[in-house]
Structure formats: structure tokens, C-alpha cells
């Protein structure tokens, strides 16, 4: 009788242990699925952190480098190609550029139409964020020269700027997104647009260029920028000659 009782207790303990392991396995599988699905809409590292913190990602203020990219003549492209082809082109382009940005420890915080806003040093800490952002920008420029996206050739303009940013969750109505704010972000976007004025594909602020003085960048000069009381010195890619 004692033997039967002990055997029954052992069997019960083993059953509960298996159930506990199964529940843990199911919980991990559900968490992985949620992270993968959520990670399609926000960077995976942010999705994973938000799940761990139950949806809360505390805002931080930190020096970072912002990379802003835009496709040249995108409006004409959409008119020529139509909606389905345009989406196919964008998906192929976003996949390729996001891989490069991630390779250099950057995070894409927003897709704005055809534009990409990426940041280096938040939320992933990266000591050499300016150099990483520059290397990512150069690799993206090489990519669009060599590769077609859904059988379409593209060209892009890029702005790089380093400085303080505020990063965190913003939103309303039960919806939030992770993004970065501040003049550093605004200036990166303006530099991207100013490429049209100088016939360049990459413009770099002085605060970013100061991080790699040995690189012989082209000094475009001091330019007036809306919202700034003093001119900003900007640079472009090294002169190939």
C-alpha cells in the first residue's frame, strides 16, 4: 500500500512537472510570436523591450546620430508605376536598407512614405554612432547604385546629423509608436532636402563630421538653415579626385 501511495505521488509530481514545462514552452512560444508580429511594425529590440516592460518604454535624452533618407523623384515614380508596383518597390528597398542600418547598430524608427528615419545610439547604445551612421549611409548609396528594387533603379538623398535627441513612446487613442524628437532630427531632415540645392547625395553636419576628422570630406561651407540663428557648416562625401 505504501508503495502504491509513493508511486502515485511520484506520478503526480511528474505530471505536474510536465504540465509546468508545457505551460512554460507555450508561454515562450506565444511571446516569440508576439515579438515577431509586433516586430514587423516596430524594431524588434523595441518590441521585445516593451513586452518585457508591459508596454512601457521610458523616454531618454541622449546624444545620437540621425540618418534621414528620401528617394529621389518618388512622386513621379508612383505616378508611372501605380500602387501595386510602388509597394513592391518600397518593400524591396526598405528590406535592403533596413538590413544595412541594423548591421551598423542603427534602428529605423519611422517609415514616412518613401522616407526612412533611423537613429544610432538609441535605444541600442553605440559608442561610435556617428561613424556607424556614416558607414551605413555610404553602404546604402553603394547599394542603390548596384541593385534594382522590384526591377526598378532608384537614387536617394541622405542627411546625417549628431546631437541630443529625446527618444520614447508617443501616441494617443490606445496607439503608440517609438520615435525620436528634437532639433537634431529636424536638421537631419533639412540636410537631406538640401542635397537638391548642392547636387549631392549625402550631406553631413559639422557635429557629425567632427567624429571622424581624418576623413577628407568635402567642405560645402557655412549655410543658413531655417530655425538656426547662426550658419551651419556642412560636408559631403570625399572628393574622388
Buried (B, 14 or more C-beta within 10 A) or exposed (E): EEEEEEEEEEEEEEEEEEEEEEEEEEEEEEEEEEBEEBBEEBBBBBBBBBBEEEEEBEEEEBBBBBBBBBBBEBEEBBEEBEEEBBEBBBEBBBEBBBEBBBEBBBBBBBEEEBBBBBBBBBBBEBEBBBBBBBBBBBBBBEBBEEEEBBEBEBEBBBBBBBBEBBBBBBEEEEEBEBBBBBBBBBBBBBBBEBBEEBEBBBBBBBBBBEBBEEEEBBEBEEBEBEEEEEEBBBBBBEEEE
